[in-house]
């Protein structure tokens, strides 16, 4: 395989509202968007949709939602052999409330409370080039790192939890959210002009990998040998930000396989994420690869596919 993605597998029920709901009121909508979700899961879906040989490792229940998730991945020809269907368990379920006025989303998640799944990675015949973690399924993540020590590792650190903290030192690329940075660095607001040095100093004590912090509509910050750099976000009219971070990580992982330089890859992932928020839903908003390539060349003047050497 090219990529092994390990982490949370969720089924999303996404509803669009004209504003955030008030308590003790009744609302009527035309439809729900019903689709699979989860950080590592959405990233894996993008990778498979873009033609990458991708395997997803995680858990679902023996229920309707689990069956739907497996069907979605079969449709994009992803390998689901490492997904464990747990007897008596329910698939993790999220209700996602999308505010149509600004595209923000509020998530209410029913987590899977079972202990770590046991995965026999010795049975995997194809050694992954890249392993993508999201901090969930820690036991399986550590086992994969042990089984495939030479694979490049990417961590999607969405929030501070045991999984993200333990996997951070094992990550070649540590891409965290602003939420993670605020929690871990114990600051209330991340002022790019004042707090960037403090944030990177603290994060470098957690990981020796390359670091980037995504800031939503404010872009991202990353560190080079010359120091910290702020990269502005691409201009976009946000309709729904559901899955935008997951899509960023999926596109970034794809760029690693293509051999994109770090800075160019961050731009590529950022643009992919920006395009996605212009459509409702998580997986339904994943753009076609051809669209991203065309817009990337137009907006940046760079054709990285012609100058990069694919990951071998």
N, C-alpha and C positions, 0 to 999 in steps of 0.2 A: 504494500500500500504506500501511498505518498504521505497521507496524514492520518493520524489516530487522534480523534477528538474525544476527550473524556470529561463527563460532568453531568449536569442536571438536564433531565428530559422532562418537559412540561407540556401540557395541553392548554392553549390559551383560548379564552372566550373574550373577545375584544368588542367593546361597545363604544360608539361615538356619541358624545353628548354636546349640546350647545354651550355648556359651561360645567363647572364642577357641581355635582349634585348637592342639594340641601337635605338635611335630615327630615324624616317624616313626610316625604312627598312621593308621588308616583310619577314615573317617567315612561314615555312611550318612544320606541325607536323602530326604524324600518327593518333593521337586520343586525345580527351579530356576525362578526368574523370569527370563524372557528378553525383553529389551525394549531399545529405543533409549535412549541417554543422552548425557551431555555438557552442560556448563553452558549455553551459548547455545542448544543444541539442545532441552534440556528446557524452557527458558524460552519458546522459540518454540512448542513443543507446547502449553504451557498457554495461551498467547495465542490460538493457533488454536482450541483446544478451547473457549475462552470467546468465540468469535465474532469475533475481531479479524482483520483482513486482514493476514496475516503472511507474510513471505518469509524463508527460511533460506538462508544462504550458508556453504558449507563443503565438505568432501570425504568421499567414501566410496570403497570399492573396488568393482570388478566382481565381487562375490561374494555369497554367501547373506545375510550380515549387511547389506550395503549395500542389497540388494533389500528386506529386511524393514523397514529404516529408512524407505526411500522409501514403502513401502506404509502404514506408520503415519502418515506426514504426509499422504498422500493421503486417508486416512480422516477426518482432521479438516480437510480442505480447505485445507491450507497450500500456499503456492507453493514448489515445489522446483526451479524453473528455474535457480536460482543455485547448486545443489549440483552439484559436479563429481565425476563417476564416473571415477576414474583407472584407465586400463588397466594391468594388471600389479601394481596395489597392493592391499593388504589393508585392509579397514575397521578402524579402531582398535577394539580389543576390551578390555573390562575385566572382571575377575573381582572381584565384590564380596562380601566375607564379612561377614555381619550377625550380631552377637552379640545373641541374643534376650533375654539377661538385662538389657541396658541400651539396646539399640537402636543402638549404635555400629556404624560400618561401616569396614572396611579394604579399600582398593582396590588391585588389582594391574593396571596398565594396559600394554597393548602399543600404543605410540604409532605414528602414521604418520610415517615418516622423510622423506617427500618434501619438496621445497622448496615455497615459497609457490605457491598456485594463482593463475592469471591470470583475472580476472573482468572482463567488459566491462559496466560499469555504464551506459555510454551507451545500451545497448539497453533499459534499464529505463524503462518508460513512466510508471509512477506513482511520484512523488517520495515517499520515506518521511518520515513526521512524526518518527519516533524511530528511532535506530540503537542497538542493544544489542551491545556487544562483550564478549568474555570473555578477551581477551588472546592467544588462538590466532588463526591465520590473519592475521598482522599485515599482510602486503602487501595483502590484500583489504580489511582494515579501514581502512588509510590511504587506499586508492583510493576507498572509499565516502565517507569524510569529505571528500575532495577533490571528488567528484562531487556530493555533497549537503551543501554547507557550511551550510545553514540548518536542517538536521535537529537536533533535540535528541539529545544523546548520553548513554548510560548505560554505565558500565563495571563489570562484575562482576570485581573483582580478587581472585581466589582465592588466588594466591600471587605472590611476586616473580619475574617473568620479564621478558625483553626486551619482550614484547608489552604487559604491563600497565604497565610503566614508560614506554613510548613513547606509549601511548594515554591515560595519566592526564592530561597537560596538555590534551588535546583533549576531555575529558569534562565535561559539564554536571552530571552526577551521578556521584560516585565512591563506590561502595558496595563496601567491601572486607571480607574475612574477618578474623577475629582472627589467623589464621595470617599473612596479609599484613602486618598491623600489627606483629606480633612480629618478623618477619623484617626489615622495612624500618626499623623504629625501633630494632632491635638490643636488645630486651629479652626476658627469659626468660618472664615472666608478666605479664599485663596486669591490674594492680590498679586497678579503676575509681576508687577514692578517691585514688590517688597518681599514676597514670600517664596519665590522660586528657588533661591539659594538654600533656604532652610529646608524646603521640601526635598530637594535632591540630596542634600547632605544626610537627611534622615533616611531616605529610601535606599541610599547606597550602603547603609549599615544593614539593610535587609537582604539585598541581592547584589551580585557582581555582574548581573546581566545588563544589557542595554535597557534604558528606562525611558518611558514616555507616560505622560499623564494627560488623559483626554478631558476636555473642559466643555463639551457640548458646543453650543453656538459660539463660544469664545475660542474655539480651535483646540490646540494642545500645546504642551511644552515638552521638550525633550532635551537630552544632554549629549553634547559632542565633546571631543577632546579639547575644544576651545572654550567650552562653557555651555550654559543653558541657552536654549533658543525657543522663542515663541512662534508657532505657526498658526496663522489666522485660519478660521473655518471658511469653507467655500460658501458663497452666498446661496441661500435657498429659501423657499417658502414652505415652512414646515406645516404639514398636515397631521402627521402622527409620528412620534419619535420611538414608537414601540420597536424593539429589536435593533435600534441604530448602533448601539455599542457592540452587539453580537456580530452584526454585519461588518463593522469596522475590523474586528478581530479575524473574521473569516477572510476578508479581502487582504489583510496584512499577511496572514499565513499563506495565501495564494501568491502574494508578491515575493515572499521568501523562496518559494519553490521556483519562481521565475528568475531569481537572482537579483531582484531590484535592490539598489543601495538603500540604506536605512532611511535617509531623509525622503527620497523619492517614494519609497514604500509607504511612509506615513502619509504623504500627499495622496497616493493612490487609494489607501484605505479611507482617508478622510473624505475624498470625493465620492467614493462608493456609498459611504454612510450618508452624506449630504443628499445624494440622489434618492436614497431610500426613504427619507422622511417626507418626501413630496407625495407619497402614496400611502393610503391606510394599510394597516396590518403589519405583521412582522415578516414572515416568509413571503407573503404576497408582494411585499415592497422591494424584494431583492432585485436589483436591476440586472439586465443581461450584460454579460462581460463585454460584448461588442459596444454597447452604449457607453460603458465606463471608459473603455479605451479611446473611443472617439472624442468624448468630452475631455478626457485627460490631455490628449494631444492638443485640442483646441484651446484649453484654458491655461496650460503650462508651457506649450511649445515643445514639450519633451515627448519623444517616442521611445519609452523605456524598453519596449519589447524588442526593438531592433538593436539596442546596445547592451542589453543585459545577457548574462550567461545563466541559463537555467540551473537550478539546484540539482546536483547529482549525488 
